[in-house]
Amino acid sequence: MDVEKFIIFTLIFIIGICVGSFMNVVISRLPVKGAFLSKKRSECPACHQQIRWYDLIPIISWIILKGRCRSCGEKISPLYPLVELTTALLTVAAFWRFGLTHSYYFIIVFGVTAVLLAISVIDFQTTEIPDSLIIAIGVFAIAAIWFNPDVSLLSRFIGFFAISLPLLIIAVIVAGAFGGGDIKLMAACGFLLGWQGALLAFFIAIMIGGSYALFLMISGKRKRGEHIVFGPALCSGAAISLFYGNEIISWYLGAFMIY
Protein backbone atom coordinates (compact mmCIF):
# COMPACT_ATOMS: atom_id res chain seq x y z
CA MET A 1 0.00 0.00 0.00
CA ASP A 2 1.45 3.37 -1.01
CA VAL A 3 1.64 6.40 1.27
CA GLU A 4 -1.39 8.10 -0.27
CA LYS A 5 -3.64 5.09 0.30
CA PHE A 6 -2.28 4.65 3.82
CA ILE A 7 -3.20 8.24 4.66
CA ILE A 8 -6.68 7.82 3.15
CA PHE A 9 -7.37 4.61 5.06
CA THR A 10 -6.06 6.17 8.27
CA LEU A 11 -8.48 9.06 7.84
CA ILE A 12 -11.32 6.63 7.10
CA PHE A 13 -10.40 4.70 10.26
CA ILE A 14 -10.50 7.90 12.34
CA ILE A 15 -13.87 8.86 10.84
CA GLY A 16 -15.13 5.39 11.71
CA ILE A 17 -13.98 5.76 15.31
CA CYS A 18 -15.78 9.11 15.60
CA VAL A 19 -18.97 7.62 14.16
CA GLY A 20 -18.57 4.72 16.58
CA SER A 21 -18.42 7.21 19.44
CA PHE A 22 -21.71 8.70 18.24
CA MET A 23 -23.21 5.21 17.97
CA ASN A 24 -22.34 4.71 21.63
CA VAL A 25 -24.52 7.72 22.40
CA VAL A 26 -27.30 6.21 20.29
CA ILE A 27 -26.95 2.83 22.03
CA SER A 28 -26.98 4.28 25.53
CA ARG A 29 -29.67 6.93 25.05
CA LEU A 30 -32.10 5.72 22.41
CA PRO A 31 -33.70 2.96 24.51
CA VAL A 32 -34.38 5.49 27.30
CA LYS A 33 -37.44 7.59 26.51
CA GLY A 34 -36.52 11.23 25.92
CA ALA A 35 -32.83 10.71 26.72
CA PHE A 36 -31.58 11.00 23.13
CA LEU A 37 -33.08 14.48 22.73
CA SER A 38 -31.58 15.63 26.01
CA LYS A 39 -28.87 18.28 25.75
CA LYS A 40 -27.17 16.95 28.86
CA ARG A 41 -23.54 16.02 28.31
CA SER A 42 -22.27 12.48 28.76
CA GLU A 43 -21.94 11.42 32.37
CA CYS A 44 -20.73 8.49 34.40
CA PRO A 45 -23.63 6.06 34.92
CA ALA A 46 -22.37 5.36 38.47
CA CYS A 47 -21.63 8.79 40.00
CA HIS A 48 -23.45 10.92 37.37
CA GLN A 49 -20.48 13.26 37.14
CA GLN A 50 -20.22 14.93 33.73
CA ILE A 51 -17.36 13.47 31.71
CA ARG A 52 -14.70 15.99 30.73
CA TRP A 53 -14.05 16.55 27.04
CA TYR A 54 -10.55 15.10 27.20
CA ASP A 55 -12.00 11.89 28.64
CA LEU A 56 -14.26 11.47 25.62
CA ILE A 57 -11.53 10.78 23.06
CA PRO A 58 -12.64 7.51 21.42
CA ILE A 59 -10.69 4.41 22.56
CA ILE A 60 -7.67 6.45 23.75
CA SER A 61 -9.41 7.92 26.81
CA TRP A 62 -10.66 4.49 27.88
CA ILE A 63 -7.12 3.09 27.64
CA ILE A 64 -5.56 6.04 29.51
CA LEU A 65 -8.16 5.78 32.30
CA LYS A 66 -7.68 1.99 32.39
CA GLY A 67 -11.39 1.51 31.87
CA ARG A 68 -12.43 3.46 34.98
CA CYS A 69 -14.24 6.73 35.70
CA ARG A 70 -11.82 9.55 36.60
CA SER A 71 -14.21 10.85 39.28
CA CYS A 72 -15.37 7.74 41.16
CA GLY A 73 -13.12 4.97 39.87
CA GLU A 74 -16.06 2.81 38.81
CA LYS A 75 -15.40 0.47 35.88
CA ILE A 76 -16.42 1.71 32.44
CA SER A 77 -17.76 -1.04 30.20
CA PRO A 78 -15.30 -2.21 27.52
CA LEU A 79 -18.32 -2.19 25.20
CA TYR A 80 -17.69 1.51 24.51
CA PRO A 81 -14.23 1.16 22.93
CA LEU A 82 -15.32 -2.13 21.34
CA VAL A 83 -18.19 -0.40 19.51
CA GLU A 84 -15.84 2.39 18.41
CA LEU A 85 -13.20 -0.04 17.16
CA THR A 86 -15.74 -2.29 15.42
CA THR A 87 -17.33 0.69 13.68
CA ALA A 88 -13.90 1.88 12.53
CA LEU A 89 -13.00 -1.55 11.16
CA LEU A 90 -16.36 -1.84 9.38
CA THR A 91 -15.82 1.61 7.89
CA VAL A 92 -12.39 0.63 6.56
CA ALA A 93 -13.81 -2.65 5.23
CA ALA A 94 -16.65 -0.81 3.49
CA PHE A 95 -14.23 1.67 1.94
CA TRP A 96 -11.92 -1.14 0.81
CA ARG A 97 -14.86 -3.00 -0.70
CA PHE A 98 -16.76 -0.12 -2.31
CA GLY A 99 -15.10 3.24 -1.69
CA LEU A 100 -12.38 2.95 -4.29
CA THR A 101 -14.87 2.31 -7.12
CA HIS A 102 -18.36 3.23 -5.84
CA SER A 103 -17.83 6.13 -3.45
CA TYR A 104 -21.51 7.02 -3.06
CA TYR A 105 -22.54 3.45 -2.39
CA PHE A 106 -19.75 3.22 0.18
CA ILE A 107 -21.54 5.89 2.22
CA ILE A 108 -24.73 3.80 2.16
CA VAL A 109 -22.92 0.61 3.21
CA PHE A 110 -21.00 2.51 5.87
CA GLY A 111 -24.21 4.01 7.26
CA VAL A 112 -26.14 0.75 7.18
CA THR A 113 -23.42 -1.25 8.95
CA ALA A 114 -23.13 1.38 11.69
CA VAL A 115 -26.89 1.24 12.26
CA LEU A 116 -26.88 -2.58 12.20
CA LEU A 117 -24.18 -2.57 14.86
CA ALA A 118 -26.25 -0.25 17.06
CA ILE A 119 -29.34 -2.44 16.56
CA SER A 120 -27.36 -5.55 17.53
CA VAL A 121 -26.11 -4.06 20.79
CA ILE A 122 -29.46 -2.51 21.75
CA ASP A 123 -31.39 -5.70 20.98
CA PHE A 124 -28.87 -7.79 22.94
CA GLN A 125 -29.16 -5.46 25.94
CA THR A 126 -32.89 -4.72 25.89
CA THR A 127 -34.49 -7.31 23.53
CA GLU A 128 -35.99 -4.33 21.67
CA ILE A 129 -35.20 -2.87 18.25
CA PRO A 130 -35.99 0.86 18.02
CA ASP A 131 -38.22 1.80 15.07
CA SER A 132 -36.08 4.88 14.40
CA LEU A 133 -33.08 2.71 13.52
CA ILE A 134 -35.18 0.54 11.21
CA ILE A 135 -36.40 3.73 9.52
CA ALA A 136 -32.77 4.79 9.11
CA ILE A 137 -32.03 1.55 7.26
CA GLY A 138 -35.12 2.17 5.14
CA VAL A 139 -33.80 5.61 4.16
CA PHE A 140 -30.46 4.12 3.13
CA ALA A 141 -32.32 1.40 1.22
CA ILE A 142 -34.26 4.01 -0.77
CA ALA A 143 -31.02 5.85 -1.56
CA ALA A 144 -29.53 2.56 -2.75
CA ILE A 145 -32.10 2.47 -5.59
CA TRP A 146 -30.01 5.11 -7.37
CA PHE A 147 -26.54 4.15 -6.21
CA ASN A 148 -26.84 0.37 -6.57
CA PRO A 149 -28.88 -0.25 -9.73
CA ASP A 150 -27.65 -3.87 -9.85
CA VAL A 151 -30.59 -4.72 -7.59
CA SER A 152 -33.81 -4.07 -9.51
CA LEU A 153 -36.76 -2.28 -7.98
CA LEU A 154 -38.88 -5.42 -8.42
CA SER A 155 -36.29 -7.46 -6.54
CA ARG A 156 -36.36 -4.89 -3.75
CA PHE A 157 -40.15 -5.04 -3.43
CA ILE A 158 -40.09 -8.84 -3.39
CA GLY A 159 -37.25 -8.70 -0.87
CA PHE A 160 -39.37 -6.45 1.37
CA PHE A 161 -41.86 -9.31 1.83
CA ALA A 162 -39.67 -12.37 1.15
CA ILE A 163 -38.63 -12.85 4.78
CA SER A 164 -40.73 -10.39 6.75
CA LEU A 165 -44.08 -11.86 5.64
CA PRO A 166 -43.22 -15.48 6.57
CA LEU A 167 -41.85 -14.24 9.92
CA LEU A 168 -45.09 -12.36 10.52
CA ILE A 169 -47.17 -15.47 9.75
CA ILE A 170 -45.02 -17.60 12.06
CA ALA A 171 -45.26 -14.96 14.81
CA VAL A 172 -49.06 -15.00 14.55
CA ILE A 173 -49.24 -18.80 14.66
CA VAL A 174 -46.55 -19.29 17.32
CA ALA A 175 -46.74 -16.58 19.97
CA GLY A 176 -43.33 -15.08 20.74
CA ALA A 177 -41.53 -16.85 17.90
CA PHE A 178 -40.34 -13.56 16.42
CA GLY A 179 -40.60 -10.01 17.66
CA GLY A 180 -42.07 -7.15 15.70
CA GLY A 181 -38.64 -5.56 15.51
CA ASP A 182 -37.19 -8.63 13.78
CA ILE A 183 -39.99 -8.57 11.21
CA LYS A 184 -39.62 -4.87 10.45
CA LEU A 185 -35.84 -5.18 10.34
CA MET A 186 -36.02 -7.88 7.68
CA ALA A 187 -38.52 -5.84 5.68
CA ALA A 188 -36.11 -2.88 5.57
CA CYS A 189 -33.09 -5.09 4.87
CA GLY A 190 -35.04 -6.98 2.21
CA PHE A 191 -35.73 -3.76 0.35
CA LEU A 192 -32.05 -2.86 0.63
CA LEU A 193 -30.67 -6.23 -0.48
CA GLY A 194 -33.31 -7.51 -2.89
CA TRP A 195 -34.97 -10.91 -2.54
CA GLN A 196 -31.85 -12.98 -3.22
CA GLY A 197 -29.75 -10.99 -0.76
CA ALA A 198 -32.55 -11.13 1.82
CA LEU A 199 -32.79 -14.93 1.57
CA LEU A 200 -29.02 -15.21 1.95
CA ALA A 201 -29.03 -12.83 4.92
CA PHE A 202 -31.72 -14.86 6.67
CA PHE A 203 -29.95 -18.15 5.96
CA ILE A 204 -26.74 -16.78 7.48
CA ALA A 205 -28.74 -15.44 10.43
CA ILE A 206 -30.23 -18.88 11.07
CA MET A 207 -26.76 -20.42 11.03
CA ILE A 208 -25.38 -17.81 13.44
CA GLY A 209 -28.45 -17.73 15.69
CA GLY A 210 -28.73 -21.51 15.73
CA SER A 211 -25.07 -21.92 16.66
CA TYR A 212 -25.43 -19.34 19.44
CA ALA A 213 -28.59 -21.03 20.78
CA LEU A 214 -26.86 -24.42 20.74
CA PHE A 215 -23.90 -22.97 22.64
CA LEU A 216 -26.22 -21.49 25.28
CA MET A 217 -28.02 -24.81 25.75
CA ILE A 218 -24.81 -26.84 25.96
CA SER A 219 -23.35 -24.38 28.48
CA GLY A 220 -26.56 -24.49 30.52
CA LYS A 221 -27.24 -20.76 30.16
CA ARG A 222 -30.55 -21.36 28.36
CA LYS A 223 -33.09 -24.15 28.41
CA ARG A 224 -34.75 -25.55 25.34
CA GLY A 225 -37.66 -23.37 24.24
CA GLU A 226 -36.42 -20.22 26.02
CA HIS A 227 -36.37 -17.04 23.96
CA ILE A 228 -33.06 -15.68 22.69
CA VAL A 229 -32.47 -12.40 20.89
CA PHE A 230 -32.35 -12.91 17.13
CA GLY A 231 -31.66 -9.33 16.08
CA PRO A 232 -27.82 -9.54 16.25
CA ALA A 233 -27.88 -12.65 14.04
CA LEU A 234 -30.17 -10.92 11.54
CA CYS A 235 -27.89 -7.87 11.50
CA SER A 236 -24.82 -10.05 10.96
CA GLY A 237 -26.50 -11.88 8.10
CA ALA A 238 -27.59 -8.62 6.51
CA ALA A 239 -24.09 -7.13 6.80
CA ILE A 240 -22.42 -10.19 5.25
CA SER A 241 -24.97 -10.25 2.44
CA LEU A 242 -24.47 -6.52 1.90
CA PHE A 243 -20.71 -6.92 1.54
CA TYR A 244 -20.39 -10.23 -0.28
CA GLY A 245 -23.89 -11.35 -1.22
CA ASN A 246 -23.26 -11.50 -4.97
CA GLU A 247 -20.07 -13.49 -4.58
CA ILE A 248 -21.60 -15.98 -2.13
CA ILE A 249 -24.69 -16.51 -4.29
CA SER A 250 -22.57 -16.93 -7.45
CA TRP A 251 -20.31 -19.42 -5.67
CA TYR A 252 -23.29 -21.40 -4.39
CA LEU A 253 -24.99 -21.56 -7.77
CA GLY A 254 -21.72 -22.49 -9.47
CA ALA A 255 -20.82 -25.13 -6.87
CA PHE A 256 -24.11 -26.93 -7.42
CA MET A 257 -24.10 -26.20 -11.17
CA ILE A 258 -27.53 -24.56 -10.95
CA TYR A 259 -26.69 -22.35 -13.90
Buried (B, 14 or more C-beta within 10 A) or exposed (E): EEEEEEEBBEEBBEBBBBBBBBBBEBBBBBBEEEEBEEEEEBEBEBEEEEBEEEBBEBBBBBEEBEBBBBBEEEEBEEBBBBBBBBBBBBBBBBBBBBBEEBEEBBBBBBBBBBBBBBBBBBBBEBBBBBEEBBEBBBBBBBBBBEBBEEBEEEBBBBBBBBBBBBBBEEBEEEEEBBBBBBBBBBBBBBBBBBBBBBBBBBBBBBEBBEEBBEEBBEEEEBEEEEEBBBBBBBBBBBBBBBBEBBEBBEEEEEEEEEE
